[in-house]
Amino acid sequence: MSDFGLLGIFVILAVLVPASMLLIPYMLTVAGVKPHRPNSVKNDTYECGMRTVGGSWVRYNFRYYFYALSFLIFSIETVFLYPWAVRFKDLRWFGFWAMLVFVGIITIGLVYEWRKNALEWK
Amino acid sequence: MPVDRLATGCQPLGFWDGMGLWEQWGINFFPRLGDTMCRAMGGATPGGIPDWLIFAILGLAGAFAVVNVAMLGVPYVILLERKLLGRFQHRVGPNRVGFFGLLQPMADGIKLMTKEDITPRVADKLVFSLAPLVFVVPVLLMFAPLPWAPHAVLADLDVGILYIVAVTSAAEIGVFMGGWSSNNKFSLFGAMRVVALVVSYEIPLVLAIVGVVMLTGSLNLAAIVEGQRFVPNLLWQPLGFIVFMIAVSAELNRAPFDLLEADSELVSGFHTEYSGMKWGVIQIGEYAAIIGFSGIIATLFLSGWKGPAPMPGYLWFVLKMGMIISGFIWVRATIPRLRVDQIMNLGWKFLLPLALINIFVTAGEILAYPDGLPVWLIPVNFAFAAIVVAVAARLLGIQGQPRQVVPAPPVFETMASS
């Protein structure tokens, strides 16, 4: 368990060190070393030098929805694959065929998706 | 050292094994610290100082060391990349600041620290400021279970590789936060593309690891290194190694998969609006991920701290990491960027079937030879990998759509003929 304690300490430091790197410039601004002179042109949204047209928080094409669905299926498959991979020398050929059937079923789904052109980036 | 501590009557600490990094480096910082504290509090027993305090102080020191290895390695990886890219393009690269350009990272850091920080007026200010932090923290977390040398690991997790897979995919939340909150079209497109890309390549990446886990029978990274007794896993897993390398360079948004910041199309992707140290922290995140993933590749496939010559373990490890990083830079200098649809096809129609084939071929090999794989399987593996890659490339049609020839508008034809 001590390893997870160390991990906890590490998490705290991994947050604090980058956070301090973000705070130092702020303090430098307060100290007057770093310039802070905003104006309306500088704070405008960048758009290749043209006047910005409209905002970006609009409805957009949710293209990777199919990918996200397939990702979900395969990541669940992975959850089953990892414990199998750790213990599979004990499970021997039974485990091999069982996992082959399981992955086979999901692969049939992948092939169906493929045939239906759900994997095309349109 | 342990003997010394026993002589003073101060008992060894329970988590001593996790602190071996310093023993390897011959600094002996931790035993002296532990002993000094033990003696200062009156000696013979650990009583006096609560165990949790010793634990917290030593843990903080170790964690601080690892965080700094990650953060301080970044400027020099950037320098290495600039130097190597210069050489690839027949230039010299940075060589003005300090000897051989070695102080260039310092100059860059000072510049970033003192540069004006611009936040767009229309941005979501809170999310905009938090995004670099959310991006960099998971990347740093990846370093905790990396074994640098025997016993030299901060947190020797039994689920090491699973932890790394889980933690690294969290960085994309930061990417999307940054892209969305900037309220800039380029940022949004960049972030959307990255999420699609990472979601697609996460699967082959994770499946390629399964082959290594099967060979070792453990998820612990140190155990995986110990499991590579005579030859590195690369020789048993050439197909897995290819899939893993490609998937990692996509995870890292390196060329040829750098859709994240496809400069010619998207300015610089999700961090278009960032400047100053926020931009710097994002860069630290990207390059720390390269260091971390190189360490993981070295651990999984290149037998980590082990090597043929008697050299300290951490030197081997760093040497292998450097080779892999240089390999990534070489790829960046050589291969042009892919289109989005080509990348998606490569991930789902090429790497994913290959990774599944690799798992079951490996499983069959291990079950057929339960007492250890015979040496003649190594050339067979390589030949098999080459054949599978060739056949898959031919059969699965990853060449993409046939190129459509769009007739040029008449005005261009007249210009061309005149």
Interface residues (C-beta under 8 A of the other chain):
Chain A: S2 D3 F4 G5 L6 L7 I9 F10 V11 I12 L13 A14 V15 V17 P18 A19 M21 L22 I24 P25 L28 T29 V33 K34 P35 H36 R37 P38 S40 K42 N43 D44 T45 Y46 E47 C48 G55 S56 W57 Y60 R63 Y64 Y67 A68 S70 F71 F74 S75 T78 L81 Y82 A85 V86 R87 F88 K89 R92 W93 F96 M99 L100 V103 T107 L110 W114 L119 E120 W121
Chain B: G14 F15 G18 F55 A56 G59 L60 G62 A63 F64 V66 V67 N68 M71 M113 T114 K115 E116 D117 I118 T119 P120 R121 V122 A123 S129 P132 L133 V136 V137 L140 L141 A144 L154 A155 D156 L157 L162 W180 S182 N183 N184 K185 F186 S187 L188 M192 V195 A196 V199 S200 E202 I203 V206 L207 V210 V213 M214 G217 S218 L219 V267 T272 E273 G276 M277 K278 G280 V281 I284 V340 D341 M344 N345 W348 K349 L352 L356 I359 F360 A363 G364 I366 L367 P370
